[in-house]
């Protein structure tokens, strides 16, 4: 193995001078593969601190690059498909809680390439013995609008709450949407 010369590049990364550079536009990860050192060095977006380093692994390094970029491509495709469905009027559902299952519905007000503006909406509720089901009441808003980042197939509402598109069927004769009902439980 040839002795590698380490340099600090213009990004502040300490890398082998002969490294091939692969940069992900989606996550910002930068991967340096050195053929002489048979190593891979990976840095996170906007970080000078080394995240991972692999030695004696030129083919493993190439496979790692392929794997990272393939995962990112799949995630990007999922996110783009999800974004296309986030049109004004779409309903999202979240189910959350620990000792009980709470269900919240959100209606899309508007969306951009990276964010969606939502408002929580009322729900029809049927309850029996501390459990039941709910369905949304479109256009019956609760509280103000808020904006959230669009992730891959979901929107992060809070620390432990994510919302996904609510499934529905359309009645052919009337064009009415019938939303899938969601189960909930209540505690005392």
C-alpha positions in Angstrom: 0.0 0.0 0.0 1.3 3.4 -1.0 1.7 5.9 1.8 -1.1 8.5 1.5 -0.5 12.2 1.8 -3.1 13.8 4.0 -4.2 17.3 3.2 -6.8 19.8 4.5 -9.0 20.7 1.6 -11.0 24.0 1.1 -13.9 22.6 3.2 -11.6 22.0 6.1 -11.8 18.2 5.7 -8.6 16.2 6.4 -8.4 13.7 3.5 -6.0 11.8 1.3 -4.7 13.9 -1.5 -5.7 11.4 -4.2 -9.3 11.0 -2.9 -12.3 10.9 -5.3 -15.1 13.1 -4.0 -18.8 12.1 -3.9 -21.2 14.7 -2.5 -24.9 14.1 -1.9 -27.1 17.0 -2.9 -30.0 15.6 -0.8 -28.2 15.1 2.6 -25.1 17.1 2.1 -22.8 14.1 3.0 -19.4 14.2 1.4 -17.5 10.9 0.9 -13.8 10.8 0.0 -12.5 7.5 -1.5 -8.7 7.1 -1.7 -7.4 4.5 -4.1 -3.9 4.6 -2.7 -5.0 4.4 0.9 -7.9 2.1 0.2 -10.1 4.2 2.5 -13.4 6.0 2.7 -13.9 9.1 4.8 -17.4 10.5 5.3 -18.4 13.9 6.5 -21.9 15.2 7.4 -23.2 18.4 5.8 -21.4 21.6 7.0 -19.2 19.7 9.4 -15.4 19.5 9.5 -15.6 16.6 12.0 -15.1 13.1 10.5 -18.3 11.0 10.8 -17.0 7.6 9.6 -13.8 6.2 8.3 -13.2 2.8 6.6 -9.8 1.3 5.8 -8.7 -1.4 3.3 -12.1 -1.2 1.7 -11.9 0.4 -1.8 -14.7 -1.9 -3.1 -16.6 -1.5 0.2 -16.2 2.2 -0.1 -17.7 2.2 -3.6 -20.5 0.0 -2.4 -21.1 2.4 0.5 -21.3 5.3 -1.9 -23.8 3.4 -4.1 -25.9 2.4 -1.1 -26.1 5.9 0.3 -27.0 7.4 -3.0 -29.5 4.7 -3.8 -31.2 5.2 -0.4 -31.3 8.9 -1.0 -32.8 8.5 -4.4 -35.5 6.3 -3.1 -36.2 8.7 -0.2 -36.3 11.6 -2.7 -38.8 9.8 -4.9 -41.0 8.9 -1.9 -40.9 12.5 -0.7 -41.7 13.9 -4.2 -44.7 11.4 -4.6 -45.9 12.5 -1.1 -45.6 16.2 -2.0 -47.7 15.7 -5.1 -50.6 14.5 -2.9 -50.3 17.5 -0.5 -52.8 19.7 -2.3 -55.2 22.1 -0.6 -58.0 20.2 1.0 -56.0 17.0 1.5 -56.5 15.5 5.0 -53.7 14.1 7.2 -54.1 11.9 10.3 -51.9 11.4 13.3 -52.3 8.8 16.0 -50.3 9.4 19.1 -50.2 8.9 22.9 -48.9 6.4 25.4 -51.6 5.3 27.9 -54.3 6.2 25.4 -54.5 6.6 21.7 -55.3 10.1 20.5 -56.2 10.9 16.9 -55.8 14.3 15.3 -56.7 15.4 11.7 -55.1 18.2 9.8 -56.2 19.8 6.5 -53.7 21.1 3.9 -54.1 24.8 3.3 -51.1 25.3 1.0 -47.7 23.7 0.2 -44.3 24.7 -1.2 -41.4 22.6 -2.4 -40.3 21.9 1.2 -43.1 22.9 3.6 -46.8 22.4 4.0 -49.3 24.8 5.8 -51.8 22.9 7.9 -54.8 23.5 10.2 -56.2 21.1 12.7 -59.8 20.1 12.0 -62.8 18.8 14.0 -63.8 15.2 14.0 -66.9 13.1 14.2 -66.6 10.9 17.2 -68.3 7.6 18.2 -67.3 6.3 21.7 -68.2 3.2 23.7 -66.4 1.9 26.8 -63.3 4.1 26.6 -62.7 3.3 22.9 -64.2 4.2 19.6 -63.5 5.7 16.2 -63.3 9.1 14.6 -63.5 10.6 11.1 -62.5 14.1 10.0 -64.8 17.1 9.4 -63.2 18.8 6.5 -63.2 22.7 6.6 -64.2 22.8 10.3 -61.0 24.3 11.6 -59.6 24.3 15.1 -56.9 26.8 15.9 -54.5 28.7 13.6 -52.6 27.6 10.6 -49.0 26.4 11.0 -46.2 25.4 8.7 -44.2 22.2 8.9 -41.4 20.6 6.8 -42.4 17.8 4.4 -40.5 14.5 5.1 -40.6 11.2 3.3 -44.3 10.2 3.3 -45.1 12.1 6.5 -45.1 15.5 8.2 -43.6 15.9 11.7 -46.3 17.7 13.8 -44.6 17.6 17.2 -41.9 15.8 19.1 -43.8 12.5 19.1 -46.4 13.1 16.5 -46.3 12.5 12.8 -49.1 12.9 10.3 -49.7 10.8 7.1 -52.3 11.2 4.3 -55.7 9.8 5.3 -57.1 7.2 3.0 -60.5 7.7 1.5 -62.9 6.3 -1.1 -65.0 8.3 -3.4 -68.7 7.6 -4.0 -69.0 7.5 -7.8 -72.6 8.9 -8.0 -71.9 12.0 -5.8 -68.2 12.4 -5.8 -68.3 12.5 -2.0 -65.1 11.4 -0.2 -65.6 8.9 2.6 -62.6 8.9 4.9 -61.2 5.8 6.6 -62.2 5.9 10.2 -59.5 5.8 12.9 -59.6 4.0 16.2 -58.9 5.7 19.5 -58.8 4.8 23.2 -59.4 7.0 26.2 -58.2 6.7 29.7 -60.7 7.1 32.6 
